[in-house]
Amino acid sequence: MADKSSANAYWAANVRIILISLAVWFVCSFGLGILLRPALKGIMVGGADLGFWMAQNGSIYVFIALIFIYAKMMNKVDREHGVEE
Amino acid sequence: MDQFTLNLIVVGITFAIYIGIAIWARAGSTAEFYAAGQGVNPIMNGMATGADWMSAASFISMAGIIALAPVGGYTQSAFLMGWTGGYVLLAMLLAPYLRKFGKFTVPEFIGDRFYSKTARLVAVLCLIVISVTYVVGQMRGVGVTFSRFLEVSTDTGLYIGAAVVFAYAVLGGMKGITYTQVAQYIVLIIAYTIPAIFISLSLTGNFLPQLGLIGSYAPQGGEISMLAKLDQVVTELGFTAYTADTTNMFNMFLFTMALMIGTAGLPHVIIRFFTVPKVADARSSAGWALVFIALLYTVAPAVGAMARLNLTTTFWPGAKEGSALSAPALSLADIDSKPELSWINTWKATGLLEFSDKNGDGLIQYFNEPKALADANKKLADANKALADAAADADKAPLEAAVAEATAARDAALAEAKLGDKTLAELGFVGNEVTKVDNDIMVLANPEIAALPGWVVALVAAGGLAAALSTAAGLLLAISSAVSHDLMKGALTPNISEKGELLAARISMAFAIALATWLGLNPPGFAAQVVALAFGLAAATIFPALMMGIFSKRINTAGAVLGMLAGLVFTSVYIFLYLGWFFIPGTNVYPNTPDQHFFGISPLSIGTIGAVVNFVVAYVVSMATKAPPQHVVDLVESIRVPKGAGKAVAH
C-alpha cells in the first residue's frame, strides 16, 4: 500500500460499486419480485407476470450477472490503485 | 435387469468414484485439511460450493415445497431468491476480505478482529449449534434415500452413509471433500435435469425447463400458457391459484431476507472461499458457485409447477384438455391396470402418496376441502373412531348418536360447499380422497411419471445421495475445524504441533460423524424447526459480526460480543415462544399460527430482525466504549486490499 489516501480512495471506490450493485440486487428481488408485483401484473414474461418470473427465475440471473460484473470491475479498480496480487 | 439391481450398480459406481478421489487427494498438512492448501481453481471451487450448499432438502424437497404449498407456489419463491441472493452478499461483503485475512476458520477471524478469546468462543458456539443442527437433517436424508431406493432400513442406510462420509472426509479433509464434491455436483445436476427436460418437452414442447415454466401448454395446442393452465386446474378443484399473490407481503420480504443473510452467514459456505488461491478468485468463485446452484434453482420452480400439473391431470383426466370436472376422476381400476399409472401404487407403498375411495364410487376425487367441510369430516372421523374404540359392554347409544349428528353436520357442509357451479352433494363427493401427497414425491417420482427408463430412476437415487453426502461432509469439516483449530489450538492447548492438530481435527470429525449419526437415528422430532433456527442464528449472529468487522473500524470487543449475544438471544427466544423452549413440545407460549405472530412475522423470518438487533446493539455499545487498538485498525485496513494475500498463515 503506497499511502493512506490511496488506500482510502480504493476503499471508497469499492464501497461505491457495492452500493450500486446492492441497489440493483434489492430492486430486482425484493422490489420487482415482491413489493411491486401487484402493481406490475400487466407486464408479461412469456406465460408469467413479471413479478412471478423475477421471483422464480429472473432475479437469480440478475444475481449471477451482478457478481461477475462486480468481480470484473474490482479487478480493474485493483489495478488502477496498484493493489492487485 | 430389475430396478433394484440397477440402483445398486449406479449408486455403487458413484461411491467408488468418491472414495477413489478421496484416496488420491489425501490431506497431508493442516492447510490442506482446512483449506485444501488454497490451491483450488475458482470454477472447481464454485462447483464444490454448489454441491456443498445444495442439500437433500434442495434436491429432493424444494420443488415439492413450492409446488404443493397451500398458499400457492408464488409465495414460496422466498426459498428461490433467498437461497441464491445470499451469494451476492457473500461475494461483495465477506468472501474477498476473509480470503485476504488468510486464516482457516470463521471464529478465528472474529477472534482476531475483535481481539478477544470470548468473541472467538461465542462464534464457535454459534457455529457448532448451526452446523450440528444442519448435519442431522443431512444424515437423515441419506438414511431416507437409501431406504427408498436400496430397500434397506433407514437405520442401515444411515450407517452406510456415515461410513462413506467417514472414509473420504476424515482422510481427505477439505482437499478430499472439495474434489469429491465436484464429482457429486456432476452426478446431482445430471440426475435433476434429465427428468425435468423430458417433462418440459412433453408439457410445453420446450427443451429447457426454464423456458417451459413460461411456455405454453402443449396438449391444448399452445392456446393457453402452462401457468394459466395450472391456475385454471387447481382453482377448479378449490385450491389457491398457483400464481396467487402472497397474503403477507411483509413476512415474505423478511423471510427472503432472513434466508439471504442466513446463507451468507453459514460457516460451512463461508469457509469454501478460504480455499481459492487469490482474493480476486474469491469474488469470481462466488459467481461460479451461483452459476452451478442456479442450474438447479432455476429448474426447480419448473419441476414444481409441471409436476403439480401432471399430478392433477393424472387424477382428473378431463383436465388434460378441458376443465377438471369435465370428465370423471381417475378410477381405481385404471390405477391397477394401466402400466403408465403403475407409479401410483409404487409410491403408495412407500407412504408418500395416500388415497382411499371414501364414497365407494370406484373413483379417486382429489380436491381441496373448504374449511367447514374439512372440520366436519374430522369430527365425523373422531366420532366413528370413538364408537369403534368403545369397550364391547359399553353403552353405545350416545356414541351412535354422536356419529349420526356428525354425519348430519357433514352432509349439511356437503350441501353448502361448491366446486364450480355444483355443490359437493350434487357431485356425490364426500371429501378429498387423496389424503397425502408428500413434498418429496415431486422429484422422486418424476422419472416414473414421465415414463423414463430405469437408469434415470437409479440416477435420481444417486443424485439424492450425492446432495446429502456432500453437504454433510462440508458441515462436518466446519465443525471439526472449529473444535481442533479454534477450541483446542486457539484456547485449550495452544502449543499443539501441526501433526497433533491434524490428528485432533480427524478425531473431532470422527466424533462429529458419530454424534450426527446418533442424532440421525434418534431424530428430535422437529427437523424443520431446527433448520429455521440454523438460518435465523447465522443471520442474527455470524453475518452481522463479520460484516461489521470488515466495514467498520470502530466496532470493538464489547460491541461485537454483546451484539452477537443479543442477536442469539432475541432470535432463539422468538423461535422458542412459538416452537417450545429448546423445541420441547408443549412448552410454547403462543400457538404457531399466523394470527398469533407479532406483526405477522413468522419464527422462520425472525432472523432478519435479529440481525438488525445485532447491528444496533453492536453500534451503540461500541460508540459508548473505547475504540479498538491500532493493530486492529491496521488489520482491517490490510484485509480491505487484495495485495499481499499469499498463502494462509498457520500461526
Interface residues (C-beta under 8 A of the other chain):
Chain A: M1 A7 Y10 W11 N14 V15 I18 S21 L22 W25 S29 F30 G33 I34 L35 R37 P38 V45 G46 G47 A48 D49 F52 W53 A55 Q56 N57 S59 I60 Y61 F63 I64 L66 I67 F68 Y70 A71 M74 N75 D78 H81 G82 V83 E84 E85
Chain B: G73 Y74 S77 L80 M81 T84 G85 Y87 V88 A91 M92 L93 P96 Q210 L211 L213 I214 G215 S216 S225 M226 L227 A228 T243 D245 T246 M249 M252 F253 T256 M257 K278 V279 A280 R283 S284 A286 G287 L290 V291 A294 Y297 T298 P301 F551 E637 R640 V641 P642 K643 G644 A645
